[in-house]
Amino acid sequence: MSGFDLSWLALREPADAAARDRQIVRQVAELLDADVSPPVIVDIGCGTGSTYRALSPVLSRSAKWRLVDHDENLLATARQLVNQSEVEFLSLDLRDLSALPLKDASLVTASAFFDLASASFCERLAQDVASNGAVFYAALNYNGLFEFATAHSLDEAVIRDFNAHQCGDKGFGPALGPQASGHLEGAFRSLGYDTLSAQSPWVLGTGEAELQAALLKGMVDPVREIGRIEAAELQQWLDFRLAHLSGSESCVVGHTDLLAWPS
């Protein structure tokens, strides 16, 4: 199963917070406020608790949170950062859907997670969510879009190969990659759910140069594994991209947010 570095999660959290679609966040809060009892929120692949930090301030009442991850180091950091009595931390194998504590969930959510998962995993999870009548909120799934303010001749090829690598097995079977949000939306609609989707791109400028540098460097190994671009050319592309971060270079990275709820 793919893991995430603490420094990467810390770098991306401000960009994630800025990118989340505000209308969907408001509607999540409204759906939970309509519950008679205090809501129970299950966050799958919680990392260090970024979804908790994004959602809890907009809820009008306290909720019981279950933060679930397979990585003990991330959960340890989440305990330090969240440190709230209404939050439960669970170390579980995320591939085992039967182990996920969904039975009484009001909301099942995950951020930047389902693009790593397979079609069958997403379909089975949708069935489990629907069988409990829970609301579903999947934020910040990568959708394949990259745009750079300054073009390079290799941009299209690099993005193509990076997206191809995103569809490899990340521990859950062949990943949906950029198709994740669309596939999930179709799965929930087939189960009688209403859905709302919205674009939630990172729009990165000079203030996010460190995040951009980490992102660009992180693209190189996946593209190299695909093997269609010569190593020297790929290094030239990376050098060009990193050199432009000292100026006014901007970058847009596409994500999609999805909300699904019982009709």
KOLVO-269635 format. One record per residue: chain; residue number from 1; x, y negated, z of N, C-alpha, C in turn. Coordinates in nm, 3 decimals. Layout:
// KOLVO-269635
(site "A",NUM,(X,Y,Z),(X,Y,Z),(X,Y,Z))
...
This chain:
// KOLVO-269635
(site "A",1,(0.084,0.119,0.000),(0.000,0.000,0.000),(0.088,-0.124,0.000))
(site "A",2,(0.056,-0.220,-0.081),(0.135,-0.343,-0.089),(0.127,-0.420,0.041))
(site "A",3,(0.240,-0.476,0.083),(0.243,-0.559,0.202),(0.276,-0.702,0.165))
(site "A",4,(0.266,-0.792,0.264),(0.293,-0.933,0.239),(0.386,-0.987,0.344))
(site "A",5,(0.478,-1.071,0.301),(0.577,-1.131,0.388),(0.512,-1.245,0.466))
(site "A",6,(0.549,-1.257,0.594),(0.492,-1.362,0.678),(0.518,-1.501,0.621))
(site "A",7,(0.638,-1.522,0.568),(0.672,-1.654,0.515),(0.587,-1.687,0.393))
(site "A",8,(0.559,-1.587,0.308),(0.473,-1.609,0.192),(0.332,-1.646,0.234))
(site "A",9,(0.278,-1.575,0.333),(0.142,-1.605,0.379),(0.135,-1.746,0.439))
(site "A",10,(0.238,-1.785,0.512),(0.239,-1.919,0.569),(0.248,-2.025,0.461))
(site "A",11,(0.328,-1.999,0.357),(0.341,-2.093,0.247),(0.209,-2.113,0.173))
(site "A",12,(0.136,-2.004,0.151),(0.019,-2.013,0.066),(-0.106,-2.059,0.140))
(site "A",13,(-0.108,-2.053,0.273),(-0.231,-2.083,0.345),(-0.285,-2.224,0.319))
(site "A",14,(-0.201,-2.330,0.319),(-0.257,-2.462,0.288),(-0.315,-2.471,0.147))
(site "A",15,(-0.250,-2.406,0.050),(-0.303,-2.407,-0.087),(-0.435,-2.330,-0.094))
(site "A",16,(-0.442,-2.219,-0.022),(-0.567,-2.142,-0.017),(-0.680,-2.225,0.044))
(site "A",17,(-0.649,-2.292,0.154),(-0.751,-2.372,0.223),(-0.804,-2.483,0.133))
(site "A",18,(-0.714,-2.544,0.057),(-0.756,-2.651,-0.034),(-0.835,-2.599,-0.153))
(site "A",19,(-0.807,-2.474,-0.193),(-0.867,-2.419,-0.314),(-1.006,-2.360,-0.292))
(site "A",20,(-1.036,-2.312,-0.173),(-1.164,-2.247,-0.149),(-1.280,-2.334,-0.196))
(site "A",21,(-1.374,-2.273,-0.265),(-1.488,-2.349,-0.314),(-1.577,-2.391,-0.198))
(site "A",22,(-1.598,-2.521,-0.185),(-1.670,-2.575,-0.070),(-1.818,-2.536,-0.070))
(site "A",23,(-1.879,-2.531,-0.187),(-2.020,-2.493,-0.193),(-2.040,-2.352,-0.140))
(site "A",24,(-1.952,-2.261,-0.179),(-1.965,-2.123,-0.132),(-1.941,-2.116,0.018))
(site "A",25,(-1.843,-2.188,0.069),(-1.819,-2.189,0.214),(-1.943,-2.238,0.288))
(site "A",26,(-2.005,-2.345,0.239),(-2.126,-2.396,0.303),(-2.238,-2.295,0.299))
(site "A",27,(-2.251,-2.223,0.185),(-2.359,-2.126,0.175),(-2.334,-2.006,0.265))
(site "A",28,(-2.208,-1.966,0.281),(-2.176,-1.859,0.377),(-2.226,-1.899,0.515))
(site "A",29,(-2.195,-2.022,0.556),(-2.237,-2.069,0.688),(-2.390,-2.070,0.700))
(site "A",30,(-2.459,-2.114,0.596),(-2.605,-2.118,0.599),(-2.665,-1.978,0.610))
(site "A",31,(-2.609,-1.883,0.538),(-2.659,-1.746,0.544),(-2.638,-1.686,0.683))
(site "A",32,(-2.525,-1.715,0.745),(-2.499,-1.663,0.879),(-2.585,-1.733,0.983))
(site "A",33,(-2.612,-1.861,0.963),(-2.697,-1.935,1.057),(-2.841,-1.883,1.056))
(site "A",34,(-2.879,-1.821,0.944),(-3.015,-1.768,0.934),(-3.032,-1.640,1.014))
(site "A",35,(-2.923,-1.579,1.058),(-2.930,-1.457,1.139),(-2.993,-1.488,1.274))
(site "A",36,(-3.076,-1.396,1.323),(-3.135,-1.413,1.455),(-3.029,-1.395,1.564))
(site "A",37,(-2.948,-1.294,1.550),(-2.844,-1.265,1.649),(-2.712,-1.327,1.607))
(site "A",38,(-2.618,-1.344,1.700),(-2.485,-1.396,1.664),(-2.421,-1.310,1.557))
(site "A",39,(-2.363,-1.369,1.455),(-2.310,-1.291,1.342),(-2.185,-1.213,1.380))
(site "A",40,(-2.170,-1.100,1.311),(-2.050,-1.017,1.321),(-1.978,-1.025,1.187))
(site "A",41,(-1.853,-1.068,1.188),(-1.777,-1.090,1.065),(-1.660,-0.995,1.061))
(site "A",42,(-1.650,-0.917,0.954),(-1.541,-0.823,0.934),(-1.451,-0.877,0.822))
(site "A",43,(-1.325,-0.904,0.856),(-1.229,-0.958,0.761),(-1.130,-0.847,0.724))
(site "A",44,(-1.137,-0.800,0.599),(-1.055,-0.689,0.552),(-0.923,-0.743,0.497))
(site "A",45,(-0.812,-0.685,0.542),(-0.682,-0.736,0.498),(-0.660,-0.876,0.551))
(site "A",46,(-0.681,-0.893,0.681),(-0.687,-1.027,0.741),(-0.554,-1.100,0.741))
(site "A",47,(-0.442,-1.028,0.726),(-0.313,-1.094,0.734),(-0.293,-1.158,0.870))
(site "A",48,(-0.262,-1.286,0.871),(-0.240,-1.357,0.997),(-0.364,-1.434,1.043))
(site "A",49,(-0.478,-1.412,0.978),(-0.604,-1.473,1.021),(-0.643,-1.598,0.947))
(site "A",50,(-0.599,-1.614,0.823),(-0.628,-1.737,0.750),(-0.777,-1.754,0.722))
(site "A",51,(-0.848,-1.645,0.696),(-0.992,-1.656,0.670),(-1.065,-1.701,0.796))
(site "A",52,(-1.024,-1.650,0.910),(-1.081,-1.696,1.037),(-1.061,-1.847,1.051))
(site "A",53,(-0.941,-1.895,1.024),(-0.913,-2.037,1.040),(-0.990,-2.122,0.939))
(site "A",54,(-1.020,-2.065,0.823),(-1.094,-2.139,0.721),(-1.244,-2.144,0.750))
(site "A",55,(-1.299,-2.033,0.800),(-1.444,-2.024,0.815),(-1.496,-2.066,0.952))
(site "A",56,(-1.424,-2.033,1.058),(-1.480,-2.056,1.192),(-1.517,-2.201,1.218))
(site "A",57,(-1.443,-2.301,1.166),(-1.484,-2.439,1.195),(-1.616,-2.481,1.132))
(site "A",58,(-1.662,-2.411,1.027),(-1.785,-2.452,0.959),(-1.908,-2.379,1.013))
(site "A",59,(-1.888,-2.281,1.099),(-2.001,-2.208,1.156),(-2.061,-2.288,1.271))
(site "A",60,(-2.192,-2.291,1.278),(-2.258,-2.372,1.380),(-2.265,-2.303,1.515))
(site "A",61,(-2.231,-2.173,1.519),(-2.230,-2.101,1.646),(-2.118,-1.998,1.643))
(site "A",62,(-2.084,-1.950,1.760),(-1.973,-1.855,1.768),(-2.014,-1.722,1.704))
(site "A",63,(-1.915,-1.657,1.648),(-1.936,-1.527,1.584),(-1.839,-1.427,1.644))
(site "A",64,(-1.873,-1.302,1.632),(-1.781,-1.195,1.671),(-1.702,-1.155,1.548))
(site "A",65,(-1.572,-1.171,1.555),(-1.484,-1.141,1.442),(-1.412,-1.009,1.465))
(site "A",66,(-1.398,-0.933,1.356),(-1.312,-0.815,1.355),(-1.208,-0.835,1.245))
(site "A",67,(-1.086,-0.860,1.286),(-0.977,-0.881,1.192),(-0.906,-0.748,1.170))
(site "A",68,(-0.909,-0.701,1.045),(-0.862,-0.567,1.012),(-0.744,-0.575,0.915))
(site "A",69,(-0.637,-0.507,0.948),(-0.523,-0.497,0.857),(-0.448,-0.368,0.888))
(site "A",70,(-0.365,-0.325,0.792),(-0.282,-0.206,0.815),(-0.144,-0.242,0.866))
(site "A",71,(-0.109,-0.371,0.861),(0.026,-0.417,0.893),(0.031,-0.467,1.038))
(site "A",72,(0.101,-0.394,1.124),(0.108,-0.430,1.265),(0.176,-0.565,1.287))
(site "A",73,(0.275,-0.598,1.205),(0.344,-0.726,1.221),(0.251,-0.843,1.192))
(site "A",74,(0.170,-0.829,1.087),(0.074,-0.935,1.055),(-0.030,-0.949,1.165))
(site "A",75,(-0.078,-0.837,1.217),(-0.177,-0.842,1.325),(-0.118,-0.905,1.451))
(site "A",76,(0.009,-0.876,1.479),(0.073,-0.936,1.596),(0.077,-1.088,1.582))
(site "A",77,(0.109,-1.135,1.463),(0.110,-1.280,1.439),(-0.030,-1.336,1.447))
(site "A",78,(-0.129,-1.263,1.393),(-0.268,-1.309,1.401),(-0.312,-1.324,1.546))
(site "A",79,(-0.273,-1.232,1.631),(-0.309,-1.242,1.773),(-0.252,-1.369,1.835))
(site "A",80,(-0.132,-1.406,1.797),(-0.069,-1.527,1.850),(-0.138,-1.653,1.799))
(site "A",81,(-0.176,-1.651,1.670),(-0.232,-1.771,1.608),(-0.380,-1.790,1.638))
(site "A",82,(-0.452,-1.680,1.654),(-0.597,-1.689,1.677),(-0.627,-1.697,1.826))
(site "A",83,(-0.587,-1.594,1.901),(-0.595,-1.597,2.048),(-0.732,-1.642,2.097))
(site "A",84,(-0.836,-1.578,2.049),(-0.973,-1.609,2.090),(-1.040,-1.483,2.144))
(site "A",85,(-1.120,-1.500,2.247),(-1.180,-1.384,2.313),(-1.281,-1.311,2.225))
(site "A",86,(-1.343,-1.383,2.131),(-1.446,-1.320,2.047),(-1.387,-1.247,1.926))
(site "A",87,(-1.254,-1.240,1.918),(-1.188,-1.177,1.804),(-1.128,-1.043,1.844))
(site "A",88,(-1.160,-0.941,1.764),(-1.105,-0.807,1.783),(-1.007,-0.779,1.669))
(site "A",89,(-0.893,-0.721,1.702),(-0.789,-0.692,1.604),(-0.778,-0.541,1.586))
(site "A",90,(-0.791,-0.496,1.462),(-0.795,-0.353,1.435),(-0.689,-0.315,1.332))
(site "A",91,(-0.605,-0.221,1.368),(-0.504,-0.169,1.276),(-0.559,-0.042,1.212))
(site "A",92,(-0.591,-0.051,1.082),(-0.654,0.060,1.012),(-0.594,0.074,0.872))
(site "A",93,(-0.605,0.195,0.818),(-0.569,0.219,0.678),(-0.683,0.163,0.592))
(site "A",94,(-0.656,0.056,0.521),(-0.761,-0.011,0.446),(-0.814,0.073,0.331))
(site "A",95,(-0.739,0.175,0.293),(-0.786,0.263,0.185),(-0.898,0.356,0.231))
(site "A",96,(-0.910,0.373,0.362),(-1.010,0.464,0.417),(-1.137,0.385,0.448))
(site "A",97,(-1.226,0.378,0.352),(-1.347,0.297,0.369),(-1.433,0.347,0.484))
(site "A",98,(-1.430,0.476,0.510),(-1.512,0.530,0.618),(-1.467,0.480,0.755))
(site "A",99,(-1.341,0.432,0.763),(-1.289,0.384,0.891),(-1.319,0.237,0.916))
(site "A",100,(-1.359,0.165,0.814),(-1.384,0.022,0.830),(-1.509,-0.001,0.914))
(site "A",101,(-1.504,-0.094,1.009),(-1.615,-0.115,1.104),(-1.724,-0.205,1.044))
(site "A",102,(-1.800,-0.151,0.950),(-1.898,-0.230,0.875),(-2.041,-0.214,0.923))
(site "A",103,(-2.066,-0.119,1.010),(-2.204,-0.075,1.035),(-2.297,-0.189,1.077))
(site "A",104,(-2.253,-0.277,1.168),(-2.340,-0.385,1.214),(-2.293,-0.521,1.165))
(site "A",105,(-2.216,-0.522,1.056),(-2.159,-0.646,1.006),(-2.266,-0.737,0.946))
(site "A",106,(-2.257,-0.866,0.978),(-2.339,-0.968,0.912),(-2.271,-1.015,0.784))
(site "A",107,(-2.137,-1.024,0.789),(-2.057,-1.071,0.677),(-1.933,-0.983,0.664))
(site "A",108,(-1.907,-0.938,0.542),(-1.782,-0.868,0.510),(-1.705,-0.960,0.417))
(site "A",109,(-1.581,-0.989,0.452),(-1.504,-1.086,0.375),(-1.360,-1.041,0.359))
(site "A",110,(-1.295,-1.096,0.259),(-1.152,-1.075,0.237),(-1.103,-1.187,0.147))
(site "A",111,(-0.978,-1.224,0.164),(-0.918,-1.329,0.082),(-0.795,-1.275,0.011))
(site "A",112,(-0.787,-1.303,-0.120),(-0.672,-1.262,-0.201),(-0.643,-1.114,-0.182))
(site "A",113,(-0.747,-1.034,-0.189),(-0.734,-0.891,-0.160),(-0.784,-0.802,-0.273))
(site "A",114,(-0.901,-0.831,-0.327),(-0.965,-0.736,-0.416),(-0.900,-0.726,-0.553))
(site "A",115,(-0.816,-0.824,-0.590),(-0.742,-0.810,-0.715),(-0.635,-0.701,-0.703))
(site "A",116,(-0.608,-0.655,-0.582),(-0.514,-0.545,-0.560),(-0.583,-0.409,-0.559))
(site "A",117,(-0.715,-0.410,-0.557),(-0.792,-0.287,-0.538),(-0.844,-0.232,-0.671))
(site "A",118,(-0.879,-0.105,-0.670),(-0.929,-0.038,-0.791),(-1.079,-0.062,-0.808))
(site "A",119,(-1.127,-0.031,-0.926),(-1.270,-0.042,-0.954),(-1.350,0.048,-0.862))
(site "A",120,(-1.305,0.172,-0.842),(-1.381,0.265,-0.759),(-1.383,0.220,-0.613))
(site "A",121,(-1.271,0.165,-0.565),(-1.268,0.113,-0.428),(-1.371,0.001,-0.412))
(site "A",122,(-1.371,-0.093,-0.506),(-1.463,-0.207,-0.497),(-1.609,-0.162,-0.507))
(site "A",123,(-1.636,-0.067,-0.592),(-1.773,-0.018,-0.607),(-1.820,0.052,-0.480))
(site "A",124,(-1.732,0.134,-0.420),(-1.770,0.204,-0.297),(-1.788,0.107,-0.181))
(site "A",125,(-1.702,0.005,-0.175),(-1.718,-0.094,-0.069),(-1.848,-0.171,-0.087))
(site "A",126,(-1.880,-0.208,-0.211),(-2.006,-0.278,-0.236),(-2.125,-0.194,-0.189))
(site "A",127,(-2.122,-0.066,-0.214),(-2.230,0.022,-0.168),(-2.239,0.024,-0.016))
(site "A",128,(-2.123,0.028,0.051),(-2.123,0.029,0.198),(-2.176,-0.104,0.254))
(site "A",129,(-2.135,-0.214,0.193),(-2.183,-0.345,0.237),(-2.334,-0.354,0.218))
(site "A",130,(-2.381,-0.313,0.100),(-2.524,-0.322,0.069),(-2.607,-0.231,0.158))
(site "A",131,(-2.554,-0.115,0.192),(-2.630,-0.022,0.277),(-2.654,-0.080,0.415))
(site "A",132,(-2.570,-0.174,0.456),(-2.587,-0.241,0.584),(-2.655,-0.377,0.572))
(site "A",133,(-2.686,-0.417,0.448),(-2.753,-0.545,0.427),(-2.669,-0.665,0.462))
(site "A",134,(-2.537,-0.652,0.453),(-2.448,-0.761,0.492),(-2.425,-0.858,0.377))
(site "A",135,(-2.385,-0.978,0.412),(-2.338,-1.077,0.315),(-2.193,-1.043,0.280))
(site "A",136,(-2.151,-1.078,0.158),(-2.016,-1.046,0.111),(-1.953,-1.172,0.055))
(site "A",137,(-1.831,-1.200,0.100),(-1.759,-1.320,0.055),(-1.614,-1.280,0.022))
(site "A",138,(-1.582,-1.284,-0.108),(-1.447,-1.250,-0.155),(-1.385,-1.377,-0.212))
(site "A",139,(-1.286,-1.430,-0.144),(-1.225,-1.556,-0.184),(-1.089,-1.534,-0.248))
(site "A",140,(-1.054,-1.626,-0.338),(-0.915,-1.642,-0.385),(-0.860,-1.518,-0.454))
(site "A",141,(-0.944,-1.450,-0.531),(-0.893,-1.340,-0.613),(-0.831,-1.398,-0.740))
(site "A",142,(-0.708,-1.359,-0.766),(-0.636,-1.407,-0.885),(-0.713,-1.368,-1.011))
(site "A",143,(-0.728,-1.464,-1.104),(-0.807,-1.438,-1.225),(-0.728,-1.443,-1.355))
(site "A",144,(-0.594,-1.448,-1.344),(-0.512,-1.438,-1.464),(-0.468,-1.569,-1.525))
(site "A",145,(-0.517,-1.681,-1.475),(-0.486,-1.811,-1.535),(-0.361,-1.871,-1.474))
(site "A",146,(-0.269,-1.914,-1.559),(-0.155,-1.995,-1.520),(-0.145,-2.111,-1.619))
(site "A",147,(-0.127,-2.231,-1.567),(-0.105,-2.347,-1.653),(0.010,-2.428,-1.596))
(site "A",148,(0.103,-2.466,-1.682),(0.217,-2.547,-1.642),(0.211,-2.682,-1.713))
(site "A",149,(0.248,-2.789,-1.641),(0.244,-2.922,-1.701),(0.343,-2.933,-1.817))
(site "A",150,(0.458,-2.868,-1.804),(0.559,-2.868,-1.910),(0.568,-2.727,-1.969))
(site "A",151,(0.547,-2.715,-2.097),(0.542,-2.584,-2.162),(0.682,-2.528,-2.184))
(site "A",152,(0.689,-2.395,-2.185),(0.810,-2.322,-2.225),(0.767,-2.215,-2.323))
(site "A",153,(0.853,-2.183,-2.417),(0.816,-2.089,-2.523),(0.782,-1.950,-2.471))
(site "A",154,(0.830,-1.915,-2.351),(0.804,-1.781,-2.297),(0.684,-1.776,-2.202))
(site "A",155,(0.620,-1.889,-2.178),(0.511,-1.891,-2.080),(0.406,-1.783,-2.109))
(site "A",156,(0.359,-1.779,-2.232),(0.252,-1.686,-2.266),(0.295,-1.542,-2.244))
(site "A",157,(0.417,-1.506,-2.283),(0.464,-1.369,-2.269),(0.483,-1.333,-2.122))
(site "A",158,(0.537,-1.426,-2.043),(0.557,-1.399,-1.900),(0.424,-1.378,-1.830))
(site "A",159,(0.329,-1.465,-1.856),(0.197,-1.454,-1.792),(0.128,-1.324,-1.836))
(site "A",160,(0.139,-1.291,-1.965),(0.081,-1.165,-2.015),(0.137,-1.045,-1.940))
(site "A",161,(0.269,-1.040,-1.923),(0.330,-0.924,-1.858),(0.306,-0.924,-1.708))
(site "A",162,(0.301,-1.041,-1.649),(0.268,-1.048,-1.506),(0.127,-0.997,-1.482))
(site "A",163,(0.034,-1.037,-1.567),(-0.104,-0.991,-1.552),(-0.115,-0.840,-1.575))
(site "A",164,(-0.036,-0.788,-1.668),(-0.036,-0.644,-1.691),(0.012,-0.571,-1.567))
(site "A",165,(0.116,-0.625,-1.503),(0.168,-0.562,-1.382),(0.067,-0.568,-1.268))
(site "A",166,(-0.013,-0.673,-1.264),(-0.113,-0.687,-1.159),(-0.216,-0.574,-1.162))
(site "A",167,(-0.226,-0.507,-1.274),(-0.323,-0.397,-1.288),(-0.263,-0.261,-1.254))
(site "A",168,(-0.139,-0.259,-1.206),(-0.079,-0.135,-1.160),(-0.133,-0.094,-1.025))
(site "A",169,(-0.089,0.020,-0.977),(-0.137,0.075,-0.849),(-0.071,0.000,-0.734))
(site "A",170,(-0.150,-0.069,-0.653),(-0.100,-0.140,-0.536),(-0.133,-0.066,-0.406))
(site "A",171,(-0.167,0.063,-0.421),(-0.200,0.145,-0.305),(-0.345,0.188,-0.300))
(site "A",172,(-0.427,0.131,-0.387),(-0.570,0.163,-0.390),(-0.612,0.225,-0.523))
(site "A",173,(-0.516,0.273,-0.600),(-0.544,0.316,-0.736),(-0.519,0.203,-0.833))
(site "A",174,(-0.542,0.225,-0.963),(-0.517,0.119,-1.063),(-0.593,-0.008,-1.029))
(site "A",175,(-0.520,-0.117,-1.009),(-0.581,-0.240,-0.959),(-0.663,-0.309,-1.068))
(site "A",176,(-0.768,-0.379,-1.024),(-0.849,-0.458,-1.117),(-0.776,-0.584,-1.161))
(site "A",177,(-0.683,-0.633,-1.080),(-0.610,-0.754,-1.117),(-0.704,-0.869,-1.149))
(site "A",178,(-0.683,-0.938,-1.261),(-0.765,-1.054,-1.294),(-0.914,-1.025,-1.314))
(site "A",179,(-0.951,-0.898,-1.327),(-1.092,-0.863,-1.350),(-1.168,-0.839,-1.220))
(site "A",180,(-1.104,-0.856,-1.105),(-1.164,-0.814,-0.979),(-1.296,-0.884,-0.948))
(site "A",181,(-1.298,-1.017,-0.956),(-1.419,-1.089,-0.917),(-1.537,-1.054,-1.007))
(site "A",182,(-1.512,-1.046,-1.138),(-1.620,-1.011,-1.231),(-1.673,-0.871,-1.204))
(site "A",183,(-1.582,-0.778,-1.174),(-1.625,-0.640,-1.148),(-1.706,-0.633,-1.019))
(site "A",184,(-1.660,-0.703,-0.917),(-1.735,-0.704,-0.790),(-1.872,-0.767,-0.808))
(site "A",185,(-1.879,-0.875,-0.884),(-2.008,-0.941,-0.904),(-2.105,-0.846,-0.974))
(site "A",186,(-2.058,-0.774,-1.074),(-2.143,-0.676,-1.141),(-2.187,-0.565,-1.048))
(site "A",187,(-2.097,-0.521,-0.961),(-2.131,-0.413,-0.867),(-2.241,-0.458,-0.772))
(site "A",188,(-2.231,-0.579,-0.720),(-2.333,-0.626,-0.626),(-2.465,-0.656,-0.696))
(site "A",189,(-2.459,-0.707,-0.816),(-2.584,-0.731,-0.889),(-2.657,-0.600,-0.917))
(site "A",190,(-2.581,-0.495,-0.946),(-2.644,-0.365,-0.971),(-2.710,-0.308,-0.846))
(site "A",191,(-2.670,-0.359,-0.730),(-2.728,-0.314,-0.603),(-2.840,-0.408,-0.555))
(site "A",192,(-2.881,-0.500,-0.641),(-2.992,-0.589,-0.608),(-2.954,-0.714,-0.532))
(site "A",193,(-2.827,-0.746,-0.528),(-2.781,-0.867,-0.459),(-2.786,-0.988,-0.552))
(site "A",194,(-2.806,-1.106,-0.492),(-2.784,-1.231,-0.561),(-2.637,-1.266,-0.547))
(site "A",195,(-2.584,-1.338,-0.645),(-2.442,-1.373,-0.640),(-2.419,-1.517,-0.682))
(site "A",196,(-2.307,-1.569,-0.636),(-2.260,-1.701,-0.677),(-2.109,-1.692,-0.688))
(site "A",197,(-2.056,-1.734,-0.802),(-1.910,-1.735,-0.818),(-1.865,-1.875,-0.856))
(site "A",198,(-1.741,-1.906,-0.823),(-1.686,-2.039,-0.853),(-1.536,-2.028,-0.866))
(site "A",199,(-1.480,-2.118,-0.945),(-1.335,-2.123,-0.960),(-1.272,-2.187,-0.835))
(site "A",200,(-1.159,-2.131,-0.792),(-1.089,-2.184,-0.674),(-0.939,-2.187,-0.702))
(site "A",201,(-0.898,-2.268,-0.799),(-0.757,-2.266,-0.840),(-0.666,-2.336,-0.740))
(site "A",202,(-0.544,-2.285,-0.733),(-0.436,-2.364,-0.673),(-0.399,-2.473,-0.772))
(site "A",203,(-0.391,-2.597,-0.727),(-0.339,-2.707,-0.808),(-0.217,-2.758,-0.734))
(site "A",204,(-0.100,-2.720,-0.781),(0.024,-2.740,-0.706),(0.108,-2.850,-0.769))
(site "A",205,(0.153,-2.941,-0.687),(0.240,-3.048,-0.733),(0.371,-3.047,-0.659))
(site "A",206,(0.438,-3.163,-0.654),(0.570,-3.169,-0.591),(0.563,-3.140,-0.442))
(site "A",207,(0.449,-3.167,-0.381),(0.434,-3.138,-0.239),(0.433,-2.990,-0.208))
(site "A",208,(0.410,-2.909,-0.309),(0.410,-2.764,-0.293),(0.526,-2.699,-0.367))
(site "A",209,(0.637,-2.769,-0.377),(0.752,-2.717,-0.453),(0.802,-2.585,-0.396))
(site "A",210,(0.802,-2.573,-0.262),(0.851,-2.449,-0.201),(0.761,-2.331,-0.236))
(site "A",211,(0.630,-2.355,-0.232),(0.536,-2.249,-0.270),(0.553,-2.215,-0.418))
(site "A",212,(0.565,-2.316,-0.503),(0.584,-2.289,-0.646),(0.710,-2.208,-0.671))
(site "A",213,(0.819,-2.243,-0.602),(0.944,-2.170,-0.621),(0.929,-2.024,-0.580))
(site "A",214,(0.864,-2.001,-0.466),(0.843,-1.863,-0.421),(0.755,-1.787,-0.519))
(site "A",215,(0.653,-1.853,-0.570),(0.563,-1.790,-0.668),(0.638,-1.753,-0.794))
(site "A",216,(0.716,-1.845,-0.848),(0.790,-1.820,-0.972),(0.892,-1.708,-0.954))
(site "A",217,(0.966,-1.712,-0.845),(1.063,-1.607,-0.820),(0.994,-1.471,-0.802))
(site "A",218,(0.876,-1.473,-0.741),(0.802,-1.349,-0.722),(0.745,-1.290,-0.849))
(site "A",219,(0.737,-1.370,-0.954),(0.685,-1.320,-1.082),(0.791,-1.240,-1.159))
(site "A",220,(0.917,-1.265,-1.130),(1.024,-1.212,-1.215),(1.032,-1.061,-1.209))
(site "A",221,(1.034,-1.002,-1.090),(1.048,-0.856,-1.080),(0.931,-0.782,-1.147))
(site "A",222,(0.806,-0.822,-1.125),(0.696,-0.757,-1.197),(0.710,-0.765,-1.349))
(site "A",223,(0.749,-0.882,-1.399),(0.765,-0.897,-1.544),(0.881,-0.813,-1.593))
(site "A",224,(0.989,-0.807,-1.515),(1.104,-0.724,-1.552),(1.063,-0.576,-1.558))
(site "A",225,(0.977,-0.533,-1.466),(0.933,-0.394,-1.465),(0.855,-0.358,-1.591))
(site "A",226,(0.778,-0.452,-1.642),(0.705,-0.426,-1.767),(0.803,-0.403,-1.880))
(site "A",227,(0.913,-0.479,-1.883),(1.024,-0.449,-1.972),(1.015,-0.499,-2.115))
(site "A",228,(0.927,-0.593,-2.142),(0.913,-0.641,-2.280),(0.992,-0.769,-2.306))
(site "A",229,(1.044,-0.831,-2.200),(1.121,-0.953,-2.215),(1.264,-0.925,-2.170))
(site "A",230,(1.359,-0.965,-2.250),(1.500,-0.945,-2.216),(1.533,-1.016,-2.085))
(site "A",231,(1.620,-0.953,-2.005),(1.654,-1.007,-1.873),(1.712,-1.148,-1.883))
(site "A",232,(1.798,-1.172,-1.981),(1.860,-1.303,-1.995),(1.755,-1.410,-2.029))
(site "A",233,(1.660,-1.374,-2.113),(1.554,-1.468,-2.149),(1.465,-1.498,-2.029))
(site "A",234,(1.436,-1.394,-1.953),(1.352,-1.413,-1.835),(1.421,-1.503,-1.733))
(site "A",235,(1.551,-1.486,-1.717),(1.626,-1.572,-1.625),(1.627,-1.716,-1.674))
(site "A",236,(1.639,-1.734,-1.803),(1.635,-1.870,-1.860),(1.500,-1.936,-1.832))
(site "A",237,(1.394,-1.858,-1.847),(1.259,-1.909,-1.817),(1.249,-1.952,-1.671))
(site "A",238,(1.297,-1.865,-1.580),(1.291,-1.897,-1.437),(1.374,-2.021,-1.407))
(site "A",239,(1.495,-2.028,-1.461),(1.580,-2.146,-1.437),(1.512,-2.274,-1.485))
(site "A",240,(1.449,-2.268,-1.601),(1.377,-2.383,-1.656),(1.264,-2.425,-1.561))
(site "A",241,(1.186,-2.329,-1.516),(1.073,-2.358,-1.429),(1.120,-2.417,-1.295))
(site "A",242,(1.223,-2.358,-1.236),(1.272,-2.407,-1.107),(1.332,-2.546,-1.121))
(site "A",243,(1.398,-2.573,-1.232),(1.459,-2.705,-1.253),(1.353,-2.815,-1.258))
(site "A",244,(1.234,-2.782,-1.306),(1.129,-2.882,-1.319),(1.057,-2.911,-1.188))
(site "A",245,(1.082,-2.833,-1.085),(1.014,-2.857,-0.958),(1.061,-2.984,-0.889))
(site "A",246,(1.180,-3.032,-0.924),(1.232,-3.153,-0.861),(1.168,-3.280,-0.917))
(site "A",247,(1.096,-3.267,-1.027),(1.030,-3.383,-1.086),(0.882,-3.386,-1.050))
(site "A",248,(0.799,-3.419,-1.145),(0.654,-3.429,-1.120),(0.580,-3.308,-1.172))
(site "A",249,(0.652,-3.197,-1.183),(0.592,-3.076,-1.240),(0.472,-3.029,-1.158))
(site "A",250,(0.367,-2.991,-1.226),(0.250,-2.933,-1.161),(0.219,-2.797,-1.222))
(site "A",251,(0.148,-2.718,-1.146),(0.114,-2.582,-1.187),(-0.025,-2.551,-1.137))
(site "A",252,(-0.106,-2.488,-1.220),(-0.239,-2.443,-1.181),(-0.241,-2.291,-1.187))
(site "A",253,(-0.284,-2.230,-1.077),(-0.296,-2.084,-1.069),(-0.442,-2.051,-1.043))
(site "A",254,(-0.502,-1.976,-1.134),(-0.645,-1.951,-1.126),(-0.685,-1.847,-1.023))
(site "A",255,(-0.789,-1.878,-0.947),(-0.853,-1.783,-0.856),(-1.004,-1.799,-0.870))
(site "A",256,(-1.076,-1.698,-0.824),(-1.221,-1.703,-0.824),(-1.275,-1.664,-0.688))
(site "A",257,(-1.374,-1.737,-0.640),(-1.445,-1.703,-0.516),(-1.580,-1.641,-0.554))
(site "A",258,(-1.621,-1.543,-0.475),(-1.748,-1.475,-0.501),(-1.826,-1.462,-0.371))
(site "A",259,(-1.955,-1.495,-0.377),(-2.047,-1.474,-0.266),(-2.161,-1.386,-0.315))
(site "A",260,(-2.198,-1.286,-0.235),(-2.309,-1.198,-0.272),(-2.394,-1.175,-0.145))
(site "A",261,(-2.525,-1.178,-0.161),(-2.612,-1.162,-0.047),(-2.741,-1.090,-0.088))
(site "A",262,(-2.807,-1.021,0.006),(-2.928,-0.947,-0.029),(-3.038,-1.039,-0.082))
(site "A",263,(-3.106,-0.997,-0.185),(-3.213,-1.079,-0.243),(-3.328,-1.094,-0.144))
